[in-house]
Amino acid sequence: MKANLRKYLWVAGLSLYPILAFSQSSDLSQNLSNCKAGRESCDRAKLSQTELADANLADHARNVSNCRNGYPSCNPSKLSEPEALARAVADHKQNVSDCNDGISSCDRSKLTPAEARDSSAAEHARNVADCKDGAGSCDHTKLSASEAGAVDTARQQLNTSDCKNGSGLCDHSRLTAADTESVASAEGQRNAQNCANGWDECDHSKLTAAQAKQTALAEQQRNYASCKEGQETCDYAKLTPAETKALADAEHKRNYTACLKGYGYCDPTRLTVEETRTIHPGI
C-alpha cells in the first residue's frame, strides 16, 4: 500500500510540474518587464546576465529621455559625453523658443546677444499685437508714435466690427458718423433675421414694414409646420382656413390608414360610412 501511495505522489508531482514551471516562467517574465520599466517591484537578483544588460539599457534610455524632457528624475551624471552635449543643445534651443514665445520658463541670461535681440524684438511685436487686439497684457508705454497710431486704427476697426456683428465689447460712442450708419444697418438686418427665424433676440418694434411682413409670413409657415408635425408649439388659432382644411384632410387620411392597417392611433368614430365598410365589410 505504501508503494502505491509513493507511486501516486510521484505521478501527481509529474502532472503538476508543467503548471509550476509555467507559473515560474511567467513570474520571471513579469519581473523582467518590471525591471525594464523601472518599477519598484523589480528584483534584479532574479535576472540573467543577458536580462540584466537589457534592463540596464532600458534604464539608460529612460534617463536620456528624462533629461531631454527636463524631468526631475534626470541623472546627468549617467549621460555619455555625446548625450550630454545633445541635451545641452536641445535645452538651449528650447530656451530660445520659450523666450521668443514669451513663455515664463524663459531664462534670458542663457541667451546669446543676438538671441536676446531677437527675443526683445519678438516681445515688442507681441505687445503691439496685444494692443491692437485689446488684450489685457498690452503696455501702451512701449509703443512708438507710429505704432500707437496703428493701434488706435486697429482698435477703431475692431470696435466697428464688434458693433456690426453684435459681439465683443461694442462701444457705440467711439463710432464715426459713417460707422454709426453702417452699424445701424447691420443691427437692423440682424434683428430682421432673428425675427424671421423666431429667435429670442428679435425686437418687432424695430422692423421695417417689409421686414414685419416677411417675419409674419415666416411665423405663419413655422406654425403650420409645427401643427403638421403635431408639435406642442402649434397654435391652431393662427392657422388660415386653407391650412386648417389641409391639416384636417391629412389627419383624416392618417386616421383611416391607421384603422385600415392596424398601426397607429385609430378613431373609428371619425371614419365615413364608406370607410367603415371598407375596413369591416360585414358591417
C-alpha positions as CSV (number, residue, x, y, z in Angstrom):
1,M,0.0,0.0,0.0
2,K,2.9,2.3,0.8
3,A,4.4,1.6,-2.6
4,N,1.1,2.5,-4.3
5,L,1.0,5.8,-2.3
6,R,4.5,6.7,-3.3
7,K,3.7,5.9,-6.9
8,Y,0.6,8.1,-6.7
9,L,2.5,11.1,-5.3
10,W,5.2,10.7,-7.9
11,V,2.6,10.7,-10.7
12,A,0.8,13.7,-9.2
13,G,4.2,15.6,-8.9
14,L,4.9,15.0,-12.6
15,S,1.4,16.2,-13.6
16,L,1.9,19.5,-11.6
17,Y,5.4,20.2,-12.9
18,P,4.3,21.9,-16.1
19,I,1.9,24.2,-14.2
20,L,4.6,25.1,-11.7
21,A,7.2,25.6,-14.4
22,F,4.8,27.8,-16.4
23,S,4.0,29.9,-13.3
24,Q,7.7,30.4,-12.5
25,S,8.4,31.3,-16.1
26,S,5.5,33.8,-16.1
27,D,6.9,35.4,-12.8
28,L,10.3,35.8,-14.3
29,S,8.9,37.3,-17.5
30,Q,6.9,39.8,-15.4
31,N,9.9,40.6,-13.3
32,L,12.0,41.4,-16.4
33,S,9.2,43.6,-17.7
34,N,9.2,45.4,-14.3
35,C,12.9,45.9,-14.4
36,K,12.9,47.3,-17.9
37,A,10.1,49.7,-17.0
38,G,11.9,50.9,-13.9
39,R,9.2,49.7,-11.4
40,E,10.0,49.3,-7.7
41,S,8.8,45.7,-7.9
42,C,11.8,44.8,-10.0
43,D,14.1,42.1,-8.4
44,R,17.4,42.3,-10.3
45,A,18.7,39.3,-8.4
46,K,16.4,37.1,-10.5
47,L,17.7,38.4,-13.8
48,S,20.1,36.5,-16.0
49,Q,23.2,38.4,-17.3
50,T,21.5,39.0,-20.6
51,E,18.4,40.2,-19.0
52,L,20.4,42.4,-16.6
53,A,22.1,44.0,-19.6
54,D,18.7,44.6,-21.3
55,A,17.4,46.2,-18.1
56,N,20.4,48.5,-17.8
57,L,20.0,49.6,-21.4
58,A,16.3,50.4,-20.7
59,D,17.3,52.4,-17.6
60,H,19.8,54.4,-19.6
61,A,17.4,55.1,-22.4
62,R,14.8,56.2,-19.9
63,N,17.3,58.5,-18.2
64,V,18.3,60.1,-21.6
65,S,14.6,60.7,-22.3
66,N,14.0,62.2,-18.9
67,C,17.0,64.5,-19.3
68,R,15.9,65.6,-22.8
69,N,12.4,66.4,-21.5
70,G,13.7,68.2,-18.4
71,Y,12.1,65.8,-15.9
72,P,13.3,66.0,-12.3
73,S,14.2,62.2,-12.4
74,C,17.0,63.0,-14.9
75,N,20.5,62.0,-13.7
76,P,23.0,64.0,-15.8
77,S,26.0,62.0,-14.4
78,K,24.8,58.9,-16.2
79,L,24.8,60.6,-19.6
80,S,27.7,59.9,-22.1
81,E,29.6,62.9,-23.4
82,P,27.7,62.9,-26.8
83,E,24.4,62.6,-24.9
84,A,25.2,65.4,-22.5
85,L,26.2,67.6,-25.5
86,A,23.0,66.8,-27.4
87,R,21.0,67.6,-24.3
88,A,22.7,70.9,-23.9
89,V,22.0,71.8,-27.5
90,A,18.3,70.8,-27.1
91,D,17.9,72.7,-23.8
92,H,19.4,75.9,-25.4
93,K,17.2,75.6,-28.4
94,Q,14.1,75.1,-26.2
95,N,15.1,78.1,-24.1
96,V,15.4,80.3,-27.1
97,S,12.0,79.2,-28.3
98,D,10.5,79.9,-24.9
99,C,12.0,83.4,-24.8
100,N,10.8,84.2,-28.3
101,D,7.2,82.9,-27.4
102,G,7.1,84.8,-24.1
103,I,6.8,81.6,-22.0
104,S,7.6,82.1,-18.3
105,S,10.2,79.3,-18.3
106,C,12.5,81.6,-20.5
107,D,15.9,82.3,-19.0
108,R,17.3,85.3,-20.7
109,S,20.6,85.0,-19.0
110,K,21.3,82.0,-21.2
111,L,20.7,83.8,-24.5
112,T,23.5,85.0,-26.8
113,P,23.5,88.7,-27.6
114,A,21.9,88.0,-31.0
115,E,19.3,85.7,-29.5
116,A,18.5,88.3,-26.8
117,R,17.9,91.0,-29.5
118,D,15.6,88.6,-31.4
119,S,13.7,87.8,-28.2
120,S,13.3,91.5,-27.4
121,A,12.0,92.1,-31.0
122,A,9.5,89.2,-30.6
123,E,8.4,90.6,-27.3
124,H,7.8,94.0,-28.8
125,A,5.9,92.7,-31.8
126,R,3.8,90.6,-29.4
127,N,3.0,93.7,-27.4
128,V,1.9,95.6,-30.5
129,A,-0.4,92.7,-31.5
130,D,-1.8,92.6,-28.0
131,C,-2.6,96.3,-28.1
132,K,-4.3,96.0,-31.5
133,D,-6.4,93.1,-30.2
134,G,-7.2,94.9,-26.9
135,A,-5.6,92.2,-24.8
136,G,-5.0,93.0,-21.1
137,S,-1.3,92.4,-21.4
138,C,-0.9,95.4,-23.7
139,D,1.6,98.0,-22.5
140,H,1.0,101.3,-24.3
141,T,4.1,102.9,-22.8
142,K,6.2,100.6,-25.0
143,L,4.7,101.7,-28.3
144,S,6.3,104.2,-30.6
145,A,4.2,107.1,-32.0
146,S,3.6,105.3,-35.3
147,E,2.7,102.1,-33.5
148,A,0.3,103.9,-31.2
149,G,-1.4,105.4,-34.3
150,A,-1.7,101.9,-35.9
151,V,-3.1,100.5,-32.7
152,D,-5.7,103.2,-32.5
153,T,-6.8,102.5,-36.1
154,A,-6.9,98.7,-35.4
155,R,-8.9,99.2,-32.2
156,Q,-11.4,101.5,-34.1
157,Q,-11.8,98.9,-36.8
158,L,-12.2,96.1,-34.2
159,N,-14.9,98.1,-32.3
160,T,-16.8,98.8,-35.5
161,S,-16.7,95.1,-36.4
162,D,-17.9,94.1,-32.9
163,C,-20.8,96.6,-33.2
164,K,-21.8,95.3,-36.6
165,N,-21.6,91.7,-35.5
166,G,-23.3,92.3,-32.2
167,S,-20.4,90.6,-30.4
168,G,-17.4,91.5,-28.4
169,L,-17.2,94.8,-26.5
170,C,-19.0,97.2,-28.8
171,D,-18.7,100.9,-27.8
172,H,-21.2,103.0,-29.8
173,S,-19.7,106.2,-28.5
174,R,-16.4,105.5,-30.4
175,L,-18.1,105.1,-33.8
176,T,-17.7,107.7,-36.5
177,A,-20.8,109.1,-38.3
178,A,-20.3,106.8,-41.2
179,D,-19.7,103.8,-38.9
180,T,-22.8,104.6,-36.9
181,E,-24.9,104.4,-40.1
182,S,-23.4,101.1,-41.2
183,V,-23.7,99.6,-37.8
184,A,-27.4,100.6,-37.5
185,S,-28.0,99.0,-40.9
186,A,-26.2,95.8,-39.8
187,E,-28.1,95.7,-36.5
188,G,-31.4,96.1,-38.4
189,Q,-30.6,93.2,-40.7
190,R,-29.5,91.1,-37.8
191,N,-32.8,91.9,-35.9
192,A,-34.8,91.1,-39.0
193,Q,-33.1,87.7,-39.3
194,N,-33.7,86.9,-35.7
195,C,-37.4,87.7,-36.0
196,A,-37.7,85.7,-39.2
197,N,-36.1,82.7,-37.6
198,G,-38.1,83.0,-34.4
199,W,-35.1,83.7,-32.2
200,D,-35.3,85.4,-28.8
201,E,-33.1,88.4,-29.8
202,C,-36.0,89.7,-32.0
203,D,-37.4,93.2,-31.5
204,H,-40.6,93.5,-33.6
205,S,-40.7,97.3,-32.9
206,K,-37.5,97.8,-34.9
207,L,-38.7,96.0,-38.0
208,T,-39.5,97.9,-41.2
209,A,-42.9,97.4,-42.9
210,A,-41.3,94.9,-45.4
211,Q,-39.4,93.1,-42.6
212,A,-42.5,92.9,-40.5
213,K,-44.4,91.3,-43.4
214,Q,-41.6,88.8,-44.1
215,T,-41.5,87.9,-40.4
216,A,-45.2,87.4,-40.2
217,L,-45.0,85.1,-43.2
218,A,-42.1,83.1,-41.7
219,E,-44.0,82.8,-38.4
220,Q,-47.1,81.6,-40.2
221,Q,-45.1,79.0,-42.1
222,R,-43.3,77.9,-38.9
223,N,-46.6,77.5,-37.1
224,Y,-48.2,75.5,-39.9
225,A,-45.2,73.2,-39.9
226,S,-45.4,72.7,-36.2
227,C,-49.1,71.8,-36.5
228,K,-48.4,69.5,-39.4
229,E,-45.9,67.6,-37.3
230,G,-48.1,67.5,-34.2
231,Q,-45.8,69.6,-32.1
232,E,-47.0,71.2,-28.9
233,T,-45.8,74.6,-30.1
234,C,-48.6,74.6,-32.7
235,D,-51.2,77.4,-32.3
236,Y,-54.3,76.2,-34.2
237,A,-55.9,79.6,-33.8
238,K,-53.3,81.1,-36.1
239,L,-54.0,78.8,-39.0
240,T,-55.6,80.1,-42.1
241,P,-58.8,78.4,-43.4
242,A,-56.8,76.7,-46.1
243,E,-54.2,75.4,-43.7
244,T,-56.9,74.2,-41.3
245,K,-58.6,72.2,-44.1
246,A,-55.2,70.8,-45.3
247,L,-54.4,69.6,-41.8
248,A,-57.9,68.1,-41.3
249,D,-57.6,66.3,-44.7
250,A,-54.2,64.9,-43.8
251,E,-55.4,63.8,-40.3
252,H,-58.5,62.1,-41.8
253,K,-56.3,60.2,-44.2
254,R,-53.8,59.3,-41.4
255,N,-56.7,58.0,-39.2
256,Y,-58.2,56.0,-42.0
257,T,-54.8,54.4,-42.8
258,A,-54.3,53.6,-39.1
259,C,-57.7,51.9,-38.8
260,L,-57.2,50.0,-42.1
261,K,-53.6,48.8,-41.4
262,G,-53.9,48.3,-37.6
263,Y,-50.9,50.6,-36.9
264,G,-51.1,53.9,-35.1
265,Y,-53.9,55.7,-33.3
266,C,-57.3,54.9,-34.8
267,D,-60.6,56.7,-34.0
268,P,-63.4,54.7,-35.6
269,T,-65.9,57.4,-34.9
270,R,-64.2,59.7,-37.4
271,L,-64.5,57.3,-40.3
272,T,-67.1,57.8,-43.0
273,V,-69.7,55.1,-43.6
274,E,-67.9,54.0,-46.8
275,E,-64.5,53.8,-45.0
276,T,-66.1,51.8,-42.2
277,R,-67.5,49.3,-44.7
278,T,-64.1,49.1,-46.4
279,I,-62.4,48.2,-43.2
280,H,-65.2,46.0,-41.9
281,P,-67.1,44.6,-45.0
282,G,-69.6,42.7,-42.8
283,I,-70.9,45.9,-41.2
